[in-house]
Amino acid sequence: MKTKLLGRTGVQVSQLCFGTMSFGGDADEAMAGAMYKQVREAGINFFDTADEYSKGKSEEILGRLIKGHRDELVVATKCNSQQGPDVNARGTSRRHVVRAVEASLERLQTDRIDILFLHRFDALTPIEESMRALEDVVRSGKVIYPAVSNWSGWQTQRAVDIQERNNWARLQVVQPMYNLVKRQAEVEILPMAEANGIGVIPYSPSAAGLLSGKYLGLATGRLKTNKMYEARYSEAWGFEVAEKYAAFCKQRGLHPVSTAIAWVGAHPAVTAPIVGARNTEQLQASLAAVKIDMTPALRAEIAALSRTPPPATDRLEEQKTA
C-alpha cells in the first residue's frame, strides 16, 4: 500500500481510505473487527465515518477498534444530519457543529478529529457561519483539518475564499461522489480541488455495486430495494455503461470492482478513494485495487465506455477529447 500527501497538510495517508458506514449495520461488531484487522494488515491508515452511520454505532465501534494505536491513524468523521428530536439538532450552524463534534469525540473515544466534514450543504445556514463553526472547532483543538462532503464546486470555492479573507483554517479535503457512471465531479469539483491544493477522497467508486456487474439483469438487490441508491442509479444508460464495463473487464481479465476503484484513484486530483464492504470476502476485491496498473491508456479506454459530462460552460465545441 503506497501513501500520498493529503492536500497541503503534509500528512501522508494510504492510497485507499476505509469507510466504516457498514459498522453497526450490515457488519456487526465481530465482522467490523475482522475487516478492520484486514485493512490494517493491508497498510491502510486512513478511516472515514460519520455521526449518522448506524445512528452513531459506526463511530462507537471504530473508537473501540483504534484504541492503543490512535496516533498511527488519520480519522475523519462528519456532521450535519438530524441527531435528535430538537429542531436545532442538525445542520452546519456553529451551535450544532460544536455539539456534534463533542458527541463524536465521545463516541470515538479520542481527544481530536483529524478531519471533520460538513456532510452536506446546509441551505439554511450562510457559508460564513459554517466556516466560522469550523474555525471554532479547529481553534479549540478538537478538529485538526476542516473539510466538506457533497458540496458543489462553487460552494466549496466560496468557502475557501471566506476562510482566506478572514485568515481562518482552510478547507483541506473534499469528499464528492465519483465513479464511472457519476462523473459530474470532473467538471468543476476536481479541477477546483487541484487548483487549491485540496485533497480529494471520493466515495462510491464502484457505484454502489453497479460496476461489479452483480445487479445486471436482476430485479432485486440494494439498487432496487434501497430508495437512495435506486434514485441515484435509476437512469437506464448507467446500467448500459455497467454492462459494457463488465464485458470489458471480462475480456481483459480484470476484476470489475478492483478496476473501478483503481480508475477513480488514478485521476490526478484524487488522493484516496473510499472503499467499504459488508464482510471480509467482499473487501478483498477493493483492497486488490492497488495491484491494478491503471495506465493513462487503460484509464482512457474505460472512460470511453461512459458519458463524459459536458463542460461547465456547455461549449461542447471546445471540449478536449482524450
Order of alpha helices (4+ residues) and beta strands (2+ residues): beta-beta-beta-alpha-beta-alpha-beta-alpha-beta-alpha-beta-alpha-beta-alpha-beta-alpha-alpha-alpha-alpha-beta-alpha-alpha
